[in-house]
Amino acid sequence: MQLTVDHITVRNGDQVIAEVTKAFSKGDHVIDFSRVTHVDSTVLAVILAARRVLKSDKSLELQHRPAQLDSLIAAYGVQSLFS
């Protein structure tokens, strides 16, 4: 699914989680960040929500990851979740 927002922060995190959860419960397994220009740590909650509803036969695919996401992954020490 292509995210429709240009930022993911605590202000819109619940909305983004709801959209991602809905798409992934219908079988999607891709999060496309191409429109996203800013994220805070809320993006990690979005990704973890997607992983929770992901069907076991598909792996999570993150497309056009913002550079901030990689920095947050390193800062929080959660690289093992994204390998």
DSSP file (Angstrom, degrees, kcal/mol; ACC not computed):
  #  RESIDUE AA STRUCTURE BP1 BP2  ACC     N-H-->O    O-->H-N    N-H-->O    O-->H-N    TCO  KAPPA ALPHA  PHI   PSI    X-CA   Y-CA   Z-CA
    1    1 A M              0   0    0      0, 0.0    31,-3.0     0, 0.0     2,-0.6   0.000 360.0 360.0 360.0 139.5    0.0    0.0    0.0
    2    2 A Q  B     -a   32   0A   0     29,-0.2    31,-0.2    31,-0.1     2,-0.1  -0.811 360.0-122.7 -90.3 125.1    1.2    3.5   -0.7
    3    3 A L        -     0   0    0     29,-2.3    32,-0.3    -2,-0.6    13,-0.0  -0.401  13.2-152.1 -65.2 142.0    0.9    5.7    2.3
    4    4 A T        +     0   0    0     -2,-0.1     2,-0.2    31,-0.0    -1,-0.1   0.451  68.1  83.0 -97.1  -1.4   -1.2    8.8    1.6
    5    5 A V        -     0   0    0      1,-0.1    30,-0.1     7,-0.0     3,-0.1  -0.636  66.4-145.9-101.5 159.5    0.4   11.0    4.1
    6    6 A D  S    S+     0   0    0     -2,-0.2    31,-3.5    30,-0.2    32,-1.3   0.481  85.4  30.4-100.9  -4.1    3.6   13.1    3.8
    7    7 A H  E     -c   38   0B   0     29,-0.2     2,-0.5    30,-0.2    32,-0.2  -0.994  60.3-153.4-148.7 152.7    4.6   12.6    7.5
    8    8 A I  E     +c   39   0B   0     30,-2.1    32,-2.0    -2,-0.3    35,-0.4  -0.944  38.4 139.6-129.0 109.6    4.2   10.0   10.2
    9    9 A T    >>  -     0   0    0     -2,-0.5     4,-1.2    30,-0.2     3,-1.0  -0.779  69.5 -83.6-137.4 179.7    4.3   11.5   13.7
   10   10 A V  T 34 S+     0   0    0     -2,-0.2     4,-0.4     1,-0.2     3,-0.0   0.775 122.3  64.6 -59.8 -26.0    2.5   11.1   17.0
   11   11 A R  T 34 S+     0   0    0      1,-0.2    -1,-0.2     2,-0.1     4,-0.1   0.828 119.8  17.8 -69.8 -32.2   -0.2   13.4   15.7
   12   12 A N  T <> S+     0   0    0     -3,-1.0     4,-2.3     2,-0.1     5,-0.2   0.275  92.2 108.8-122.6  11.0   -1.4   11.1   12.9
   13   13 A G  H  X S+     0   0    0     -4,-1.2     4,-2.8     1,-0.2     5,-0.2   0.887  78.3  51.6 -57.8 -43.9    0.0    7.8   14.0
   14   14 A D  H  > S+     0   0    0     -4,-0.4     4,-2.2     1,-0.2    -1,-0.2   0.895 110.5  49.8 -62.0 -39.3   -3.3    6.2   14.9
   15   15 A Q  H  > S+     0   0    0      2,-0.2     4,-2.1     1,-0.2    -1,-0.2   0.930 113.0  45.6 -63.4 -46.2   -4.7    7.1   11.5
   16   16 A V  H  X S+     0   0    0     -4,-2.3     4,-2.7     1,-0.2     5,-0.2   0.905 111.6  52.1 -66.5 -41.4   -1.8    5.6    9.7
   17   17 A I  H  X S+     0   0    0     -4,-2.8     4,-2.9    -5,-0.2     5,-0.2   0.918 109.3  50.7 -60.1 -43.0   -1.8    2.5   11.8
   18   18 A A  H  X S+     0   0    0     -4,-2.2     4,-2.1    -5,-0.2    -2,-0.2   0.912 112.0  46.9 -61.5 -42.9   -5.5    2.0   11.1
   19   19 A E  H  X S+     0   0    0     -4,-2.1     4,-2.3     2,-0.2    -2,-0.2   0.924 115.4  45.1 -64.9 -44.7   -4.9    2.4    7.3
   20   20 A V  H  X S+     0   0    0     -4,-2.7     4,-2.8     2,-0.2     5,-0.2   0.923 112.4  51.0 -66.5 -44.2   -2.0    0.0    7.3
   21   21 A T  H  X S+     0   0    0     -4,-2.9     4,-2.1    -5,-0.2    -1,-0.2   0.909 111.0  49.2 -60.0 -42.8   -3.8   -2.6    9.5
   22   22 A K  H  X S+     0   0    0     -4,-2.1     4,-0.8    -5,-0.2    -1,-0.2   0.938 113.7  45.4 -61.9 -48.1   -6.8   -2.5    7.2
   23   23 A A  H ><>S+     0   0    0     -4,-2.3     5,-2.0     1,-0.2     3,-0.6   0.904 114.9  47.5 -63.7 -41.6   -4.7   -3.0    4.1
   24   24 A F  H ><5S+     0   0    0     -4,-2.8     3,-1.4     1,-0.2    31,-0.3   0.813 104.7  58.7 -73.8 -29.2   -2.6   -5.7    5.6
   25   25 A S  H 3<5S+     0   0    0     -4,-2.1    -1,-0.2     1,-0.3    -2,-0.2   0.714 104.1  54.6 -70.4 -17.5   -5.6   -7.6    6.9
   26   26 A K  T <<5S-     0   0    0     -4,-0.8    -1,-0.3    -3,-0.6    -2,-0.2   0.338 133.4 -89.3 -94.5   5.1   -6.8   -7.8    3.3
   27   27 A G  T < 5S+     0   0    0     -3,-1.4    -3,-0.2     1,-0.3    -2,-0.1   0.387  78.6 140.5 108.3  -3.9   -3.5   -9.4    2.2
   28   28 A D      < +     0   0    0     -5,-2.0    -1,-0.3    -6,-0.1    27,-0.2  -0.343  21.4 176.8 -66.9 155.2   -1.2   -6.5    1.4
   29   29 A H        +     0   0    0     25,-0.1    32,-2.6    31,-0.0     2,-0.4   0.191  50.2  86.6-144.0  16.1    2.4   -6.9    2.5
   30   30 A V  E     - b   0  61A   0     30,-0.2     2,-0.5    32,-0.1    32,-0.2  -0.971  50.3-164.5-124.2 133.7    4.1   -3.7    1.2
   31   31 A I  E     - b   0  62A   0     30,-2.8    32,-2.9    -2,-0.4     2,-0.7  -0.978  12.6-160.2-113.7 118.4    4.4   -0.3    2.7
   32   32 A D  E     -ab   2  63A   0    -31,-3.0   -29,-2.3    -2,-0.5     3,-0.4  -0.880  12.0-178.1-102.0 114.2    5.4    2.3    0.2
   33   33 A F    >   +     0   0    0     30,-2.8     3,-1.7    -2,-0.7    31,-0.1   0.165  43.7 120.7 -94.3  16.4    6.9    5.4    1.8
   34   34 A S  T 3  S+     0   0    0      1,-0.3    -1,-0.2    29,-0.1    30,-0.1   0.766  78.8  43.1 -59.8 -27.3    7.4    7.3   -1.5
   35   35 A R  T 3  S+     0   0    0     -3,-0.4     2,-0.4   -32,-0.3    -1,-0.3   0.584  92.6 101.6 -89.7 -10.9    5.2   10.2   -0.4
   36   36 A V    <   +     0   0    0     -3,-1.7   -29,-0.2    28,-0.2   -30,-0.2  -0.618  35.7 166.6 -84.9 126.0    6.5   10.4    3.1
   37   37 A T        +     0   0    0    -31,-3.5     2,-0.3    -2,-0.4   -30,-0.2   0.573  65.7  31.9-111.2 -15.6    9.0   13.2    3.8
   38   38 A H  E     +c    7   0B   0    -32,-1.3   -30,-2.1    28,-0.0     2,-0.3  -0.993  59.3 171.6-147.0 136.4    9.2   13.2    7.6
   39   39 A V  E     -c    8   0B   0     -2,-0.3     2,-0.2   -32,-0.2   -30,-0.2  -0.978  10.1-167.0-137.2 153.5    8.8   10.5   10.3
   40   40 A D    >   -     0   0    0    -32,-2.0     3,-2.2    -2,-0.3     4,-0.3  -0.597  58.5 -69.1-119.9-167.7    9.3   10.3   14.0
   41   41 A S  T >> S+     0   0    0      1,-0.3     3,-1.3    -2,-0.2     4,-0.8   0.656 120.3  81.7 -62.3 -13.3    9.5    7.2   16.2
   42   42 A T  H 3> S+     0   0    0      1,-0.3     4,-1.8   -34,-0.2     3,-0.4   0.804  77.6  70.6 -58.9 -29.2    5.8    6.6   15.5
   43   43 A V  H <> S+     0   0    0     -3,-2.2     4,-2.2   -35,-0.4    -1,-0.3   0.836  91.7  57.7 -59.2 -32.0    6.8    5.0   12.2
   44   44 A L  H <> S+     0   0    0     -3,-1.3     4,-2.4    -4,-0.3    -1,-0.2   0.896 104.6  50.7 -66.1 -38.5    8.2    2.1   14.2
   45   45 A A  H  X S+     0   0    0     -4,-0.8     4,-2.2    -3,-0.4    -2,-0.2   0.877 108.5  53.0 -64.3 -37.6    4.7    1.5   15.7
   46   46 A V  H  X S+     0   0    0     -4,-1.8     4,-2.0     2,-0.2    -2,-0.2   0.934 111.3  45.3 -61.8 -47.0    3.2    1.6   12.2
   47   47 A I  H  X S+     0   0    0     -4,-2.2     4,-2.2     1,-0.2    -2,-0.2   0.901 112.3  50.7 -66.4 -41.1    5.6   -1.0   11.0
   48   48 A L  H  X S+     0   0    0     -4,-2.4     4,-1.8     1,-0.2    -1,-0.2   0.872 108.3  53.1 -65.7 -35.9    5.1   -3.2   14.0
   49   49 A A  H  X S+     0   0    0     -4,-2.2     4,-1.3     2,-0.2    -1,-0.2   0.908 108.9  50.0 -63.5 -41.3    1.3   -3.0   13.6
   50   50 A A  H  X S+     0   0    0     -4,-2.0     4,-1.0     1,-0.2     3,-0.3   0.910 108.8  52.0 -62.7 -42.1    1.7   -4.2   10.0
   51   51 A R  H  < S+     0   0    0     -4,-2.2     3,-0.3     1,-0.2    -1,-0.2   0.855 104.2  57.9 -63.1 -35.3    3.8   -7.1   11.1
   52   52 A R  H  < S+     0   0    0     -4,-1.8    -1,-0.2     1,-0.2    -2,-0.2   0.859 114.3  35.7 -64.7 -36.0    1.2   -8.2   13.7
   53   53 A V  H  < S+     0   0    0     -4,-1.3    -1,-0.2    -3,-0.3    -2,-0.2   0.499  90.2 118.0 -97.3  -3.6   -1.5   -8.6   11.0
   54   54 A L  S  < S-     0   0    0     -4,-1.0     2,-0.1    -3,-0.3   -25,-0.1  -0.393  71.8-113.9 -66.7 134.9    0.7   -9.9    8.3
   55   55 A K    >   -     0   0    0    -31,-0.3     3,-2.0   -27,-0.2    -1,-0.1  -0.439  24.0-120.3 -67.9 144.1   -0.1  -13.3    7.1
   56   56 A S  T 3  S+     0   0    0      1,-0.3    -1,-0.1    -2,-0.1    -2,-0.1   0.677 108.0  62.8 -63.8 -19.0    2.6  -15.8    7.9
   57   57 A D  T 3  S+     0   0    0      2,-0.0     2,-0.4     0, 0.0    -1,-0.3   0.466 100.0  61.5 -87.7   0.8    3.2  -16.7    4.2
   58   58 A K  S <  S-     0   0    0     -3,-2.0     2,-0.3   -30,-0.1   -30,-0.0  -0.944  72.0-140.5-126.0 147.5    4.3  -13.2    3.3
   59   59 A S        -     0   0    0     -2,-0.4     2,-0.2     1,-0.0    -4,-0.1  -0.815  31.9-101.8-104.7 150.0    7.2  -11.1    4.5
   60   60 A L        -     0   0    0     -2,-0.3     2,-0.5   -30,-0.1   -30,-0.2  -0.472  34.8-161.1 -69.6 131.7    6.9   -7.4    5.1
   61   61 A E  E     -b   30   0A   0    -32,-2.6   -30,-2.8    -2,-0.2     2,-0.6  -0.974   4.5-163.3-118.7 126.7    8.3   -5.2    2.3
   62   62 A L  E     -b   31   0A   0     -2,-0.5     3,-0.4   -32,-0.2     2,-0.3  -0.938  11.8-166.6-110.3 114.8    9.2   -1.6    2.9
   63   63 A Q  E     +b   32   0A   0    -32,-2.9   -30,-2.8    -2,-0.6   -29,-0.1  -0.796  65.3   4.8-104.6 144.2    9.6    0.5   -0.2
   64   64 A H  S    S-     0   0    0     -2,-0.3    -1,-0.2   -32,-0.2   -28,-0.2   0.909  82.3-160.4  54.6  49.2   11.2    3.9   -0.5
   65   65 A R        -     0   0    0     -3,-0.4    -1,-0.2     1,-0.1     2,-0.1  -0.377  16.1-120.2 -62.0 129.2   12.2    4.0    3.1
   66   66 A P    >>  -     0   0    0      0, 0.0     3,-1.2     0, 0.0     4,-1.1  -0.432  18.5-121.3 -67.8 147.2   12.9    7.5    4.4
   67   67 A A  H 3> S+     0   0    0      1,-0.3     4,-1.8     2,-0.2     5,-0.2   0.841 112.2  63.7 -57.6 -33.9   16.5    8.0    5.7
   68   68 A Q  H 3> S+     0   0    0      1,-0.2     4,-2.4     2,-0.2    -1,-0.3   0.837  95.9  59.3 -60.2 -32.3   15.0    9.0    9.1
   69   69 A L  H <> S+     0   0    0     -3,-1.2     4,-2.6     1,-0.2    -1,-0.2   0.939 104.5  48.1 -63.2 -46.5   13.6    5.5    9.4
   70   70 A D  H  X S+     0   0    0     -4,-1.1     4,-2.0     1,-0.2    -1,-0.2   0.881 111.2  51.6 -62.2 -37.4   17.0    3.9    9.2
   71   71 A S  H  X S+     0   0    0     -4,-1.8     4,-2.6     2,-0.2    -1,-0.2   0.905 110.8  47.9 -64.7 -41.2   18.3    6.3   11.8
   72   72 A L  H  X S+     0   0    0     -4,-2.4     4,-2.5     2,-0.2    -2,-0.2   0.896 108.4  54.2 -66.6 -40.4   15.5    5.5   14.1
   73   73 A I  H  X>S+     0   0    0     -4,-2.6     5,-2.1     1,-0.2     4,-0.6   0.922 113.7  42.6 -58.7 -44.2   16.0    1.7   13.6
   74   74 A A  H ><5S+     0   0    0     -4,-2.0     3,-0.6     3,-0.2    -2,-0.2   0.914 113.2  51.9 -68.4 -43.3   19.7    2.2   14.6
   75   75 A A  H 3<5S+     0   0    0     -4,-2.6    -2,-0.2     1,-0.2    -1,-0.2   0.866 114.6  42.1 -63.3 -37.3   18.9    4.6   17.5
   76   76 A Y  H 3<5S-     0   0    0     -4,-2.5    -1,-0.2    -5,-0.2    -2,-0.2   0.516 107.1-126.8 -88.5  -5.6   16.4    2.2   19.0
   77   77 A G  T <<5 +     0   0    0     -3,-0.6     3,-0.2    -4,-0.6    -3,-0.2   0.866  68.5 129.8  66.2  37.4   18.6   -0.9   18.4
   78   78 A V    > < +     0   0    0     -5,-2.1     3,-1.6    -6,-0.2     4,-0.4  -0.038  17.4 126.4-113.2  30.6   15.9   -2.8   16.6
   79   79 A Q  G >   +     0   0    0     -6,-0.3     3,-1.8     1,-0.3    -1,-0.2   0.839  66.3  66.2 -56.7 -34.3   17.9   -3.8   13.5
   80   80 A S  G >  S+     0   0    0      1,-0.3     3,-0.7    -3,-0.2    -1,-0.3   0.763  94.8  58.3 -62.7 -24.1   17.0   -7.5   14.1
   81   81 A L  G <  S+     0   0    0     -3,-1.6    -1,-0.3     1,-0.2    -2,-0.2   0.661 111.1  42.3 -75.7 -15.2   13.3   -6.7   13.3
   82   82 A F  G <         0   0    0     -3,-1.8    -1,-0.2    -4,-0.4    -2,-0.2   0.137 360.0 360.0-120.2  18.9   14.3   -5.3    9.9
   83   83 A S    <         0   0    0     -3,-0.7    -1,-0.1    -4,-0.1    -2,-0.1   0.437 360.0 360.0-101.0 360.0   16.8   -7.8    8.6
